[in-house]
Amino acid sequence: MAQRYGGEHSPQGRRDPEAPRAAVTPPRPPELSFRGRSPARHAAKINLLFAVAGLSVIPAFFQSITGLATDLVGAAFLFLAAWLTRDGVRAEDAYNERKVARRPAIPRKIFGSVATGLGVAGLVFGGNWQVLPAALAGIVAAALHFVSFGPDPMRDKGLEGIDMAETDRVARKIEAAESLLAEMKDAILRARDRELETRVDSFAHSARAMFRAVEEDPRDLSRARRYIGVYLQGARDATVKFADIYARNRDTAAREDYVSLLTDLEKGFAERTKTMLLEDRSDLDVEVEVLRERLQRDIAFIEERG
């Protein structure tokens, strides 16, 4: 039998109509921070490279066996060029972000230009079976790719006068820490919560500020070891476990605990980075003061002998 629905806020509800209504404050929308994030460079052009490589496969199936094989090889080179270019741009962005960095071990963008030339040459050669037009088209395509994306960084940056053994040790630690941040970002995607993804990005920005401080002065590694090692690994493990739990039952209590953890971690990393910078400034002041005292003593000694 049907029943009339009634509740506290319905016209026939049990609530006293003369009683004042309580004010309802709508929840604030989540704040999406773009701190530490920048738009991907050359994203449209790289996507166009993948699209051209995919489209070049279609005409291959309307040719002879020899033409099919030649066009597929050319398309494969174009796919390789797009993949190398994308990784080369990412490596260059990481290089530009750091004040102290090594040049990429493999010049991916230059290899991408070569692969583009070979791919276009293969496609043109498969269409008319003439070497000269194919070679000219390949050279033009490689040159256009090189002009569009530029060369890879070809020398180290900020490594003059730095102990290379110490720098290598710092580089290994930073690479391991970056891997932990990447695993955190991959894990939080399983939670399917845009605000949490933004919170992880914000924490990653604070962590990378510490990485940059350590790269600039490798002596800070001992003071930051616990943060870029133990704390960061714990954050990765907590993110993996939380993402699995939250993806299953959307536990709000677990979400609040995880957000609080990220807040504490971000604050801790920021405060530690600030402390390291202040300590570096104090060390510099001490060295400058000692040097000035020695210089004044030398000047006084010279004046007495003169």
LINMO-V996934 format. One record per residue. N is the residue number from 1. PSI is psi in degrees with one decimal (none if undefined). OMEGA is omega in radians with two decimals (* if undefined). Layout:
N;PSI;OMEGA / N;PSI;OMEGA
This chain:
1;136.1;-3.10 / 2;144.9;3.10 / 3;146.9;3.08 / 4;132.3;3.13 / 5;133.0;3.11 / 6;146.8;3.12 / 7;-171.8;-3.07 / 8;-35.7;-3.05 / 9;7.4;3.09 / 10;160.1;-3.11 / 11;-35.5;-3.11 / 12;20.6;-3.09 / 13;176.6;-3.10 / 14;-5.9;-3.11 / 15;139.9;3.11 / 16;119.4;-3.09 / 17;-22.1;-3.14 / 18;-15.5;-3.10 / 19;143.3;3.13 / 20;144.7;3.13 / 21;140.8;3.11 / 22;140.5;3.13 / 23;135.7;-3.14 / 24;120.7;3.13 / 25;117.6;-3.13 / 26;146.6;3.13 / 27;145.3;3.11 / 28;137.5;3.06 / 29;149.9;-3.13 / 30;139.9;3.10 / 31;122.0;3.13 / 32;108.5;-3.09 / 33;137.0;3.08 / 34;19.4;3.13 / 35;133.3;3.11 / 36;5.7;-3.14 / 37;143.6;-3.13 / 38;151.4;3.13 / 39;145.7;-3.13 / 40;132.3;3.13 / 41;142.9;3.06 / 42;20.4;-3.08 / 43;-43.4;-3.11 / 44;-41.8;-3.12 / 45;-37.6;3.12 / 46;-41.4;3.08 / 47;-35.4;3.11 / 48;-36.0;3.09 / 49;-44.8;3.11 / 50;-39.2;-3.14 / 51;-42.6;3.13 / 52;-40.5;3.11 / 53;-39.7;3.11 / 54;-40.9;-3.14 / 55;-28.4;-3.13 / 56;-13.8;3.13 / 57;-31.4;-2.99 / 58;-49.6;-3.12 / 59;-17.8;-3.09 / 60;-30.0;-3.07 / 61;-1.3;3.11 / 62;20.0;3.14 / 63;179.6;3.09 / 64;174.4;-3.12 / 65;-41.4;3.14 / 66;-44.3;3.10 / 67;-37.8;3.09 / 68;-48.0;-3.12 / 69;-42.1;-3.13 / 70;-43.5;-3.14 / 71;-36.9;3.11 / 72;-37.5;3.07 / 73;-43.1;3.10 / 74;-42.2;3.10 / 75;-37.3;3.11 / 76;-40.4;3.09 / 77;-35.9;3.12 / 78;-40.1;3.05 / 79;-42.0;3.10 / 80;-41.5;3.13 / 81;-43.2;3.13 / 82;-42.4;-3.14 / 83;-44.8;3.12 / 84;-39.9;-3.14 / 85;-43.3;3.13 / 86;-46.4;3.12 / 87;-34.5;3.11 / 88;-39.9;3.10 / 89;-41.4;3.10 / 90;-42.2;3.12 / 91;-37.9;3.12 / 92;-38.7;3.10 / 93;-42.6;3.09 / 94;-37.2;3.10 / 95;-44.2;-3.12 / 96;-28.7;-3.11 / 97;-30.0;-3.06 / 98;146.2;3.05 / 99;-26.1;3.08 / 100;116.4;-3.05 / 101;151.5;3.01 / 102;153.4;3.08 / 103;151.3;3.10 / 104;138.7;-3.10 / 105;-33.0;-3.13 / 106;124.3;3.09 / 107;81.0;-2.99 / 108;-40.0;-3.11 / 109;-36.6;3.08 / 110;-44.2;3.06 / 111;-33.3;3.07 / 112;-37.4;3.08 / 113;-43.0;3.12 / 114;-44.5;-3.14 / 115;-35.8;3.09 / 116;-44.1;3.11 / 117;-43.4;3.13 / 118;-38.9;-3.14 / 119;-46.5;3.14 / 120;-39.7;3.11 / 121;-40.4;3.11 / 122;-40.4;3.13 / 123;-41.2;3.13 / 124;-40.1;-3.14 / 125;-37.1;3.11 / 126;-16.5;-3.13 / 127;-32.4;-3.09 / 128;-7.3;3.09 / 129;38.1;3.07 / 130;131.0;-3.02 / 131;-44.4;-3.03 / 132;-50.0;3.09 / 133;-37.1;3.13 / 134;-42.2;3.13 / 135;-43.2;3.13 / 136;-42.7;3.12 / 137;-38.9;3.12 / 138;-41.1;3.12 / 139;-43.2;3.12 / 140;-43.3;-3.13 / 141;-42.4;3.12 / 142;-40.8;3.13 / 143;-41.8;3.12 / 144;-40.3;3.10 / 145;-44.1;-3.13 / 146;-40.4;3.12 / 147;-37.3;-3.09 / 148;-39.8;-3.03 / 149;-16.1;3.10 / 150;174.0;-3.13 / 151;167.7;3.04 / 152;157.1;3.00 / 153;129.8;-3.01 / 154;2.3;3.10 / 155;158.8;3.12 / 156;156.8;-3.09 / 157;127.3;3.04 / 158;22.3;-3.10 / 159;7.1;-3.14 / 160;129.2;3.09 / 161;16.1;-3.12 / 162;139.4;3.10 / 163;116.6;-3.05 / 164;-35.1;3.12 / 165;-43.5;3.11 / 166;-39.5;3.13 / 167;-39.4;3.10 / 168;-40.2;3.13 / 169;-42.1;3.10 / 170;-41.4;-3.12 / 171;-40.6;3.12 / 172;-41.7;3.12 / 173;-41.9;-3.12 / 174;-39.7;3.10 / 175;-41.2;3.09 / 176;-39.8;3.13 / 177;-39.9;3.10 / 178;-35.7;3.09 / 179;-39.0;3.10 / 180;-41.2;3.09 / 181;-40.3;3.11 / 182;-39.5;3.10 / 183;-37.2;3.06 / 184;-45.4;-3.11 / 185;-39.4;3.10 / 186;-38.9;-3.10 / 187;-41.5;-3.07 / 188;-19.4;3.08 / 189;-28.0;3.13 / 190;-23.1;3.13 / 191;-21.5;3.12 / 192;50.5;3.13 / 193;109.4;-3.05 / 194;-37.4;-3.13 / 195;-38.9;3.12 / 196;-37.7;3.08 / 197;-39.1;3.11 / 198;-38.7;3.12 / 199;-39.4;3.10 / 200;-40.1;3.09 / 201;-39.3;3.12 / 202;-41.4;3.08 / 203;-39.9;3.12 / 204;-36.0;3.10 / 205;-42.1;3.10 / 206;-40.1;3.13 / 207;-40.5;-3.13 / 208;-27.6;3.04 / 209;-38.1;3.06 / 210;-39.6;3.11 / 211;-44.4;-3.12 / 212;-37.0;3.11 / 213;-39.8;3.13 / 214;-38.2;3.12 / 215;-36.8;-3.14 / 216;-33.2;3.12 / 217;95.0;-3.09 / 218;-17.2;3.10 / 219;-20.4;3.13 / 220;-6.9;-3.08 / 221;-40.5;-3.13 / 222;-34.5;-3.14 / 223;-22.5;-3.12 / 224;0.8;-3.04 / 225;-43.3;-3.11 / 226;-35.3;-3.09 / 227;-47.5;-3.08 / 228;-1.1;3.09 / 229;-78.5;-3.02 / 230;-52.4;-3.07 / 231;-40.6;-3.12 / 232;-38.5;3.09 / 233;-40.0;3.07 / 234;-38.9;3.10 / 235;-39.9;3.10 / 236;-46.2;-3.14 / 237;-42.2;3.13 / 238;-37.3;3.13 / 239;-41.2;3.13 / 240;-46.6;-3.13 / 241;-42.3;3.14 / 242;-42.6;-3.12 / 243;-39.5;3.11 / 244;-42.3;-3.13 / 245;-46.3;-3.06 / 246;-30.2;3.11 / 247;-26.6;-3.12 / 248;-47.9;-2.99 / 249;5.8;3.11 / 250;50.2;-3.10 / 251;112.0;-3.10 / 252;-33.7;3.12 / 253;-42.1;3.10 / 254;-36.3;3.12 / 255;-44.8;3.13 / 256;-40.9;3.11 / 257;-39.8;-3.12 / 258;-40.2;3.10 / 259;-40.0;3.09 / 260;-39.1;3.10 / 261;-44.7;3.12 / 262;-39.4;3.12 / 263;-46.1;3.13 / 264;-41.7;3.13 / 265;-45.2;-3.13 / 266;-42.6;3.12 / 267;-42.7;-3.14 / 268;-43.3;3.13 / 269;-42.0;-3.13 / 270;-43.3;-3.14 / 271;-39.6;-3.14 / 272;-39.2;3.10 / 273;-42.5;3.11 / 274;-41.0;3.12 / 275;-41.3;3.12 / 276;-40.8;3.13 / 277;-38.7;3.10 / 278;-39.7;3.12 / 279;-37.8;3.08 / 280;-40.3;3.11 / 281;-39.0;3.11 / 282;-42.0;3.10 / 283;-40.9;3.12 / 284;-42.3;3.13 / 285;-39.9;3.13 / 286;-45.3;3.14 / 287;-41.0;3.12 / 288;-41.9;-3.13 / 289;-42.8;3.11 / 290;-42.3;3.13 / 291;-39.6;3.13 / 292;-39.8;3.11 / 293;-43.4;3.11 / 294;-40.8;3.14 / 295;-40.6;3.12 / 296;-38.3;3.10 / 297;-41.8;3.12 / 298;-40.8;3.14 / 299;-42.7;3.12 / 300;-39.2;3.14 / 301;-40.9;3.13 / 302;-40.0;-3.14 / 303;-38.5;3.13 / 304;-40.1;3.14 / 305;-25.6;-3.14 / 306;none;*
